[in-house]
């Protein structure tokens, strides 16, 4: 696997398509930070870290509203083959404020709205709405 974040996004999209209540994702710090951001924004439910024999796993409970997943779109923007960066002044609302960009900044993973307020730019990891 060359892009674990894109794999995580695909697992979430696929699980929501078949209405699974929870998914398991291999643990990494950046994935856990992204999932915490999605939880704070009320796109996903509970997040738990645990060990399964020798590997660490993250369990994610997905949220649904009227049988439809809370996440309408989850898209990877910056890829290993093509990194995209944005300045703080260039950050714009996503879907008229209903979504946000996930940015990797010098102060950690944060939403585009927070980065704009703190006047920080960074790498665009993905887009959620």
ChimeraX commands (.cxc) that place a marker at each C-alpha (Angstrom):
marker #1 position 0.00,0.00,0.00 radius 0.5
marker #1 position 1.53,3.29,-1.05 radius 0.5
marker #1 position -0.99,5.69,0.47 radius 0.5
marker #1 position -2.45,4.64,3.83 radius 0.5
marker #1 position -4.60,7.78,4.18 radius 0.5
marker #1 position -6.29,7.15,0.83 radius 0.5
marker #1 position -6.85,3.56,1.96 radius 0.5
marker #1 position -8.51,4.81,5.16 radius 0.5
marker #1 position -10.77,7.15,3.16 radius 0.5
marker #1 position -11.73,4.27,0.84 radius 0.5
marker #1 position -12.54,2.01,3.79 radius 0.5
marker #1 position -14.85,4.68,5.24 radius 0.5
marker #1 position -16.59,5.32,1.89 radius 0.5
marker #1 position -17.03,1.59,1.17 radius 0.5
marker #1 position -18.32,0.84,4.68 radius 0.5
marker #1 position -20.89,3.63,4.42 radius 0.5
marker #1 position -22.00,2.35,1.01 radius 0.5
marker #1 position -22.98,-1.00,2.57 radius 0.5
marker #1 position -24.13,0.60,5.85 radius 0.5
marker #1 position -21.65,-1.10,8.17 radius 0.5
marker #1 position -21.89,0.09,11.79 radius 0.5
marker #1 position -18.11,0.03,12.41 radius 0.5
marker #1 position -14.80,-0.48,10.64 radius 0.5
marker #1 position -11.27,-1.41,11.66 radius 0.5
marker #1 position -8.30,0.61,10.39 radius 0.5
marker #1 position -4.58,0.00,10.97 radius 0.5
marker #1 position -3.27,2.56,13.48 radius 0.5
marker #1 position -1.01,5.52,12.74 radius 0.5
marker #1 position -0.77,8.90,14.44 radius 0.5
marker #1 position -1.84,10.89,11.38 radius 0.5
marker #1 position -4.86,8.65,10.71 radius 0.5
marker #1 position -5.90,8.92,14.35 radius 0.5
marker #1 position -5.61,12.74,14.18 radius 0.5
marker #1 position -7.74,12.85,11.04 radius 0.5
marker #1 position -10.36,10.60,12.64 radius 0.5
marker #1 position -10.44,12.80,15.76 radius 0.5
marker #1 position -11.06,15.81,13.51 radius 0.5
marker #1 position -13.95,13.98,11.80 radius 0.5
marker #1 position -15.37,13.01,15.20 radius 0.5
marker #1 position -15.21,16.60,16.50 radius 0.5
marker #1 position -17.06,17.71,13.36 radius 0.5
marker #1 position -19.75,15.03,14.02 radius 0.5
marker #1 position -19.10,13.08,10.80 radius 0.5
marker #1 position -18.23,9.83,12.60 radius 0.5
marker #1 position -19.01,8.34,16.01 radius 0.5
marker #1 position -16.75,6.79,18.61 radius 0.5
marker #1 position -13.05,6.05,18.01 radius 0.5
marker #1 position -11.18,3.39,19.98 radius 0.5
marker #1 position -7.54,2.30,19.83 radius 0.5
marker #1 position -6.61,-1.26,20.78 radius 0.5
marker #1 position -4.06,-3.99,20.20 radius 0.5
marker #1 position -4.83,-7.12,18.23 radius 0.5
marker #1 position -1.97,-9.56,18.85 radius 0.5
marker #1 position 1.04,-7.64,17.47 radius 0.5
marker #1 position -0.70,-4.86,15.53 radius 0.5
marker #1 position -2.49,-1.73,16.68 radius 0.5
marker #1 position -5.98,-1.09,15.34 radius 0.5
marker #1 position -8.43,1.83,15.36 radius 0.5
marker #1 position -12.12,0.97,15.59 radius 0.5
marker #1 position -14.40,3.62,14.08 radius 0.5
marker #1 position -18.16,3.72,14.55 radius 0.5
marker #1 position -19.85,5.31,11.57 radius 0.5
marker #1 position -22.82,7.69,11.81 radius 0.5
marker #1 position -25.91,7.55,9.66 radius 0.5
marker #1 position -28.80,9.97,9.27 radius 0.5
marker #1 position -32.05,8.54,7.84 radius 0.5
marker #1 position -30.12,5.52,6.53 radius 0.5
marker #1 position -27.58,7.69,4.69 radius 0.5
marker #1 position -23.98,8.15,5.85 radius 0.5
marker #1 position -23.12,11.49,7.47 radius 0.5
marker #1 position -20.12,11.82,5.13 radius 0.5
marker #1 position -21.37,12.66,1.65 radius 0.5
marker #1 position -17.91,12.92,0.14 radius 0.5
marker #1 position -14.44,12.11,1.44 radius 0.5
marker #1 position -11.72,12.87,-1.08 radius 0.5
marker #1 position -7.93,12.63,-0.96 radius 0.5
marker #1 position -6.33,15.73,-2.49 radius 0.5
marker #1 position -2.59,15.69,-1.80 radius 0.5
marker #1 position -1.07,12.37,-2.89 radius 0.5
marker #1 position 2.41,10.89,-2.55 radius 0.5
marker #1 position 2.99,11.56,-6.24 radius 0.5
marker #1 position 1.64,15.13,-6.08 radius 0.5
marker #1 position 1.76,17.18,-2.90 radius 0.5
marker #1 position -0.49,20.25,-2.75 radius 0.5
marker #1 position 0.05,23.10,-0.33 radius 0.5
marker #1 position -2.09,26.14,0.40 radius 0.5
marker #1 position -1.43,29.50,2.01 radius 0.5
marker #1 position -3.69,30.71,4.80 radius 0.5
marker #1 position -5.03,33.59,2.69 radius 0.5
marker #1 position -6.05,31.15,-0.10 radius 0.5
marker #1 position -8.26,28.96,2.15 radius 0.5
marker #1 position -11.88,29.16,1.00 radius 0.5
marker #1 position -15.10,27.56,2.35 radius 0.5
marker #1 position -15.93,24.08,1.03 radius 0.5
marker #1 position -19.50,23.52,-0.15 radius 0.5
marker #1 position -20.60,26.91,1.19 radius 0.5
marker #1 position -19.35,26.09,4.67 radius 0.5
marker #1 position -20.94,22.62,4.97 radius 0.5
marker #1 position -17.57,20.91,4.52 radius 0.5
marker #1 position -13.92,21.60,5.15 radius 0.5
marker #1 position -10.40,20.83,4.04 radius 0.5
marker #1 position -8.18,18.69,6.24 radius 0.5
marker #1 position -4.79,20.41,6.49 radius 0.5
marker #1 position -1.47,19.21,7.84 radius 0.5
marker #1 position 0.09,22.34,9.35 radius 0.5
marker #1 position 3.14,23.03,11.52 radius 0.5
marker #1 position 0.71,23.04,14.47 radius 0.5
marker #1 position -0.77,19.64,13.59 radius 0.5
marker #1 position -3.78,18.35,11.68 radius 0.5
marker #1 position -6.61,20.89,11.58 radius 0.5
marker #1 position -9.68,22.01,9.68 radius 0.5
marker #1 position -9.34,24.72,7.05 radius 0.5
marker #1 position -11.52,27.09,9.08 radius 0.5
marker #1 position -9.20,26.83,12.11 radius 0.5
marker #1 position -6.12,27.26,9.93 radius 0.5
marker #1 position -7.64,30.37,8.37 radius 0.5
marker #1 position -8.36,31.86,11.82 radius 0.5
marker #1 position -4.81,31.14,13.02 radius 0.5
marker #1 position -3.33,32.37,9.71 radius 0.5
marker #1 position -1.55,29.06,9.02 radius 0.5
marker #1 position -1.17,27.27,5.70 radius 0.5
marker #1 position -0.13,23.70,5.03 radius 0.5
marker #1 position -0.54,20.55,2.98 radius 0.5
marker #1 position -4.10,19.75,1.88 radius 0.5
marker #1 position -4.71,16.15,2.94 radius 0.5
marker #1 position -8.33,15.86,1.90 radius 0.5
marker #1 position -11.79,17.34,1.56 radius 0.5
marker #1 position -14.89,16.35,3.57 radius 0.5
marker #1 position -18.57,17.26,3.32 radius 0.5
marker link #1:1,2 radius 0.2
marker link #1:2,3 radius 0.2
marker link #1:3,4 radius 0.2
marker link #1:4,5 radius 0.2
marker link #1:5,6 radius 0.2
marker link #1:6,7 radius 0.2
marker link #1:7,8 radius 0.2
marker link #1:8,9 radius 0.2
marker link #1:9,10 radius 0.2
marker link #1:10,11 radius 0.2
marker link #1:11,12 radius 0.2
marker link #1:12,13 radius 0.2
marker link #1:13,14 radius 0.2
marker link #1:14,15 radius 0.2
marker link #1:15,16 radius 0.2
marker link #1:16,17 radius 0.2
marker link #1:17,18 radius 0.2
marker link #1:18,19 radius 0.2
marker link #1:19,20 radius 0.2
marker link #1:20,21 radius 0.2
marker link #1:21,22 radius 0.2
marker link #1:22,23 radius 0.2
marker link #1:23,24 radius 0.2
marker link #1:24,25 radius 0.2
marker link #1:25,26 radius 0.2
marker link #1:26,27 radius 0.2
marker link #1:27,28 radius 0.2
marker link #1:28,29 radius 0.2
marker link #1:29,30 radius 0.2
marker link #1:30,31 radius 0.2
marker link #1:31,32 radius 0.2
marker link #1:32,33 radius 0.2
marker link #1:33,34 radius 0.2
marker link #1:34,35 radius 0.2
marker link #1:35,36 radius 0.2
marker link #1:36,37 radius 0.2
marker link #1:37,38 radius 0.2
marker link #1:38,39 radius 0.2
marker link #1:39,40 radius 0.2
marker link #1:40,41 radius 0.2
marker link #1:41,42 radius 0.2
marker link #1:42,43 radius 0.2
marker link #1:43,44 radius 0.2
marker link #1:44,45 radius 0.2
marker link #1:45,46 radius 0.2
marker link #1:46,47 radius 0.2
marker link #1:47,48 radius 0.2
marker link #1:48,49 radius 0.2
marker link #1:49,50 radius 0.2
marker link #1:50,51 radius 0.2
marker link #1:51,52 radius 0.2
marker link #1:52,53 radius 0.2
marker link #1:53,54 radius 0.2
marker link #1:54,55 radius 0.2
marker link #1:55,56 radius 0.2
marker link #1:56,57 radius 0.2
marker link #1:57,58 radius 0.2
marker link #1:58,59 radius 0.2
marker link #1:59,60 radius 0.2
marker link #1:60,61 radius 0.2
marker link #1:61,62 radius 0.2
marker link #1:62,63 radius 0.2
marker link #1:63,64 radius 0.2
marker link #1:64,65 radius 0.2
marker link #1:65,66 radius 0.2
marker link #1:66,67 radius 0.2
marker link #1:67,68 radius 0.2
marker link #1:68,69 radius 0.2
marker link #1:69,70 radius 0.2
marker link #1:70,71 radius 0.2
marker link #1:71,72 radius 0.2
marker link #1:72,73 radius 0.2
marker link #1:73,74 radius 0.2
marker link #1:74,75 radius 0.2
marker link #1:75,76 radius 0.2
marker link #1:76,77 radius 0.2
marker link #1:77,78 radius 0.2
marker link #1:78,79 radius 0.2
marker link #1:79,80 radius 0.2
marker link #1:80,81 radius 0.2
marker link #1:81,82 radius 0.2
marker link #1:82,83 radius 0.2
marker link #1:83,84 radius 0.2
marker link #1:84,85 radius 0.2
marker link #1:85,86 radius 0.2
marker link #1:86,87 radius 0.2
marker link #1:87,88 radius 0.2
marker link #1:88,89 radius 0.2
marker link #1:89,90 radius 0.2
marker link #1:90,91 radius 0.2
marker link #1:91,92 radius 0.2
marker link #1:92,93 radius 0.2
marker link #1:93,94 radius 0.2
marker link #1:94,95 radius 0.2
marker link #1:95,96 radius 0.2
marker link #1:96,97 radius 0.2
marker link #1:97,98 radius 0.2
marker link #1:98,99 radius 0.2
marker link #1:99,100 radius 0.2
marker link #1:100,101 radius 0.2
marker link #1:101,102 radius 0.2
marker link #1:102,103 radius 0.2
marker link #1:103,104 radius 0.2
marker link #1:104,105 radius 0.2
marker link #1:105,106 radius 0.2
marker link #1:106,107 radius 0.2
marker link #1:107,108 radius 0.2
marker link #1:108,109 radius 0.2
marker link #1:109,110 radius 0.2
marker link #1:110,111 radius 0.2
marker link #1:111,112 radius 0.2
marker link #1:112,113 radius 0.2
marker link #1:113,114 radius 0.2
marker link #1:114,115 radius 0.2
marker link #1:115,116 radius 0.2
marker link #1:116,117 radius 0.2
marker link #1:117,118 radius 0.2
marker link #1:118,119 radius 0.2
marker link #1:119,120 radius 0.2
marker link #1:120,121 radius 0.2
marker link #1:121,122 radius 0.2
marker link #1:122,123 radius 0.2
marker link #1:123,124 radius 0.2
marker link #1:124,125 radius 0.2
marker link #1:125,126 radius 0.2
marker link #1:126,127 radius 0.2
marker link #1:127,128 radius 0.2
marker link #1:128,129 radius 0.2
view
